[in-house]
Amino acid sequence: VSENQDLQDSIKPQKVEFHSLNFNTTLHWQPGWAREARDALYFVQYKVYGQSTWQNKDDCWGIPSHVCDLTHETSDIQEPYYGRVRATLAGVYSNWSLSCRFTPWRETMIGPPMVTVVHSNKSLTVKLQAPSSPYKRKRGSRITMTNYYDLLYQVFIINNLLDEQHRVLVYEGKDKVIKIQDLRPGVSYCIVAKTYVPMLDRSSAYSSRQCTVL
């Protein structure tokens, strides 16, 4: 029995945690510390906080992977969820490893906006598009993150003549189209933007750089 007990402990999944970006939510874990644990298969369950019964996630039942997509299962974004994972190897099952409590609305990371830059001789027009959630309207279009949060855009300009790392905040607000005037012709400028959620005091990563020479 003790050998089985050792194997049970040594294949038990570690660090079970939710990762979420724009409500695309996955459960991640690391294999147990036994060397042979890399051959283990995994079983995933989830539940809403306060429910007594765990639900099996059928697509993640006996899988070799260390990640399981729970976007659909966590679509009630105000609810707190738990996930748990167990491993099996050579007919032995580990105990369950539990995640921390996860509330999508509070904890999902918000992505940066999509940025398009159009230039004229002394100005740049910046167009911003909020990131999309995985959830769709009845007609099939994706619901944007502005439906769920009061989002602000932060737009930064980088003057490559001066310093490629120096970003200057030129706009913060809700407008989707902004104009940056009085720029110098012949100079290369880059624009990056972030999404900011005042209520949670949380910013996205920077968008990819959109660069142009006036």
C-alpha positions as CSV (number, residue, x, y, z in Angstrom):
1,V,0.0,0.0,0.0
2,S,2.8,2.4,0.9
3,E,4.2,2.2,-2.7
4,N,0.8,3.2,-4.1
5,Q,0.6,5.9,-1.5
6,D,4.0,7.3,-2.6
7,L,2.9,7.2,-6.3
8,Q,-0.4,8.8,-5.4
9,D,1.4,11.7,-3.7
10,S,4.2,12.0,-6.3
11,I,1.8,12.4,-9.3
12,K,-0.6,14.8,-7.6
13,P,-0.9,17.9,-9.8
14,Q,0.7,21.0,-8.5
15,K,-0.1,24.8,-8.8
16,V,-3.7,24.5,-10.1
17,E,-4.7,28.0,-11.2
18,F,-7.0,29.9,-13.5
19,H,-5.6,32.1,-16.3
20,S,-8.0,34.4,-18.0
21,L,-7.7,37.1,-20.7
22,N,-10.8,38.9,-21.9
23,F,-12.9,36.1,-20.3
24,N,-11.0,33.4,-22.3
25,T,-10.4,31.2,-19.3
26,T,-8.2,28.2,-18.9
27,L,-7.2,26.1,-15.9
28,H,-3.5,25.3,-15.7
29,W,-1.5,22.9,-13.6
30,Q,2.0,21.4,-13.3
31,P,2.7,17.7,-13.1
32,G,3.6,16.0,-9.8
33,W,7.2,15.8,-8.8
34,A,7.8,12.1,-9.8
35,R,9.8,11.8,-12.9
36,E,7.3,9.4,-14.4
37,A,4.5,12.0,-13.7
38,R,5.0,13.3,-17.2
39,D,3.2,10.2,-18.4
40,A,0.2,10.8,-16.2
41,L,-3.3,11.5,-17.5
42,Y,-5.5,14.2,-15.9
43,F,-9.1,14.7,-15.0
44,V,-10.7,18.1,-14.5
45,Q,-13.8,19.2,-12.6
46,Y,-15.2,22.6,-11.8
47,K,-18.0,24.1,-9.8
48,V,-19.6,27.4,-8.7
49,Y,-18.6,28.4,-5.2
50,G,-21.4,27.2,-2.8
51,Q,-22.5,24.3,-5.0
52,S,-22.0,20.9,-3.4
53,T,-21.5,18.8,-6.6
54,W,-18.5,19.0,-8.9
55,Q,-19.1,18.9,-12.7
56,N,-16.8,16.8,-14.9
57,K,-15.3,18.7,-17.9
58,D,-15.7,16.0,-20.5
59,D,-13.1,17.4,-23.0
60,C,-10.5,17.3,-20.1
61,W,-11.2,13.8,-18.9
62,G,-8.1,11.6,-19.1
63,I,-6.0,14.1,-21.0
64,P,-2.2,14.2,-21.2
65,S,-2.2,18.1,-21.4
66,H,-1.6,20.4,-18.5
67,V,-4.3,22.9,-19.5
68,C,-8.1,22.8,-19.9
69,D,-10.3,25.4,-21.5
70,L,-13.1,26.4,-19.1
71,T,-14.3,29.6,-21.0
72,H,-17.8,28.2,-21.6
73,E,-18.1,26.8,-18.0
74,T,-17.2,30.2,-16.4
75,S,-19.5,32.4,-18.6
76,D,-21.5,33.7,-15.6
77,I,-18.8,36.3,-15.0
78,Q,-19.9,37.5,-11.6
79,E,-19.9,34.0,-10.1
80,P,-16.9,32.6,-8.2
81,Y,-15.6,29.3,-9.4
82,Y,-13.3,26.5,-8.4
83,G,-11.4,24.0,-10.5
84,R,-9.7,20.8,-9.5
85,V,-7.5,18.3,-11.1
86,R,-6.4,14.7,-10.3
87,A,-3.9,12.5,-12.1
88,T,-3.7,8.8,-12.8
89,L,-0.7,6.6,-13.6
90,A,-0.3,2.9,-13.7
91,G,-3.8,2.4,-12.3
92,V,-3.2,4.7,-9.3
93,Y,-5.2,7.9,-8.9
94,S,-3.9,10.9,-7.0
95,N,-6.0,13.0,-4.7
96,W,-7.6,16.1,-6.1
97,S,-5.6,19.4,-6.3
98,L,-7.8,22.5,-5.8
99,S,-7.5,25.9,-7.4
100,C,-8.0,29.2,-5.6
101,R,-11.4,30.8,-5.9
102,F,-11.7,32.6,-9.3
103,T,-14.2,35.3,-10.2
104,P,-14.0,36.1,-13.9
105,W,-15.2,39.7,-13.8
106,R,-12.8,40.6,-11.0
107,E,-9.8,38.6,-12.2
108,T,-9.7,38.3,-16.0
109,M,-6.9,40.3,-17.5
110,I,-8.1,42.8,-20.1
111,G,-6.2,42.9,-23.4
112,P,-4.9,46.0,-25.1
113,P,-7.0,47.7,-27.8
114,M,-6.4,47.2,-31.5
115,V,-4.7,50.2,-32.9
116,T,-4.8,51.6,-36.4
117,V,-2.8,54.8,-37.3
118,V,-3.4,57.0,-40.3
119,H,-1.0,59.9,-40.9
120,S,-1.3,63.2,-42.7
121,N,1.6,65.7,-42.9
122,K,1.6,67.0,-39.3
123,S,-0.9,64.8,-37.5
124,L,-1.7,61.2,-36.7
125,T,-5.2,59.9,-36.4
126,V,-5.4,56.9,-34.1
127,K,-8.3,54.5,-34.2
128,L,-8.9,52.2,-31.2
129,Q,-10.9,49.1,-31.0
130,A,-11.8,47.4,-27.7
131,P,-10.8,43.8,-27.2
132,S,-13.5,41.2,-27.8
133,S,-14.8,38.7,-25.3
134,P,-15.5,35.0,-26.4
135,Y,-19.2,35.5,-26.0
136,K,-21.4,36.2,-28.9
137,R,-24.6,38.1,-29.6
138,K,-27.6,36.3,-31.1
139,R,-26.5,37.5,-34.5
140,G,-23.1,36.0,-34.1
141,S,-20.9,39.1,-33.5
142,R,-18.6,39.0,-30.5
143,I,-19.4,41.1,-27.5
144,T,-16.7,43.6,-26.7
145,M,-15.2,44.1,-23.3
146,T,-16.8,47.6,-23.1
147,N,-20.1,45.8,-22.5
148,Y,-18.7,44.5,-19.2
149,Y,-16.5,47.3,-18.0
150,D,-16.2,51.1,-18.1
151,L,-13.0,51.1,-20.1
152,L,-10.7,54.0,-20.8
153,Y,-8.0,54.1,-23.5
154,Q,-4.5,55.3,-22.8
155,V,-2.6,56.3,-25.9
156,F,1.2,56.9,-25.8
157,I,3.4,58.3,-28.5
158,I,7.1,57.4,-28.9
159,N,9.3,59.9,-30.8
160,N,12.0,57.7,-32.2
161,L,14.3,60.6,-32.7
162,L,14.4,61.2,-29.0
163,D,14.2,57.8,-27.3
164,E,12.6,54.6,-28.4
165,Q,11.8,53.6,-24.8
166,H,10.2,56.9,-23.8
167,R,6.4,56.8,-24.1
168,V,4.5,60.0,-23.6
169,L,0.8,59.7,-22.6
170,V,-1.1,61.9,-25.1
171,Y,-4.7,60.8,-24.4
172,E,-6.8,59.1,-21.8
173,G,-10.5,58.7,-22.3
174,K,-13.3,56.8,-24.1
175,D,-13.0,58.2,-27.6
176,K,-12.3,55.6,-30.3
177,V,-10.7,58.0,-32.7
178,I,-8.2,60.6,-31.5
179,K,-6.1,63.1,-33.4
180,I,-2.5,64.0,-32.4
181,Q,-1.5,67.3,-34.0
182,D,1.5,69.5,-34.5
183,L,4.0,66.7,-35.1
184,R,7.2,67.2,-37.0
185,P,7.3,66.0,-40.6
186,G,10.0,63.6,-41.5
187,V,10.1,62.1,-38.0
188,S,9.3,58.5,-37.1
189,Y,6.6,58.2,-34.5
190,C,5.2,55.0,-32.9
191,I,1.9,54.7,-31.1
192,V,1.0,52.2,-28.4
193,A,-2.1,52.0,-26.3
194,K,-3.5,50.3,-23.2
195,T,-6.9,49.6,-21.9
196,Y,-7.5,50.8,-18.4
197,V,-10.3,49.8,-16.0
198,P,-10.7,52.5,-13.4
199,M,-13.0,50.5,-11.2
200,L,-10.5,47.7,-10.7
201,D,-7.5,50.1,-11.2
202,R,-6.1,47.7,-13.7
203,S,-4.3,48.3,-17.0
204,S,-3.7,45.9,-19.9
205,A,-0.4,45.3,-21.5
206,Y,0.7,47.7,-24.2
207,S,-0.6,47.1,-27.7
208,S,1.9,46.3,-30.4
209,R,3.6,49.3,-31.8
210,Q,2.2,51.0,-34.9
211,C,4.9,53.2,-36.4
212,T,4.8,55.7,-39.2
213,V,7.0,58.5,-40.7
214,L,5.2,61.7,-41.3
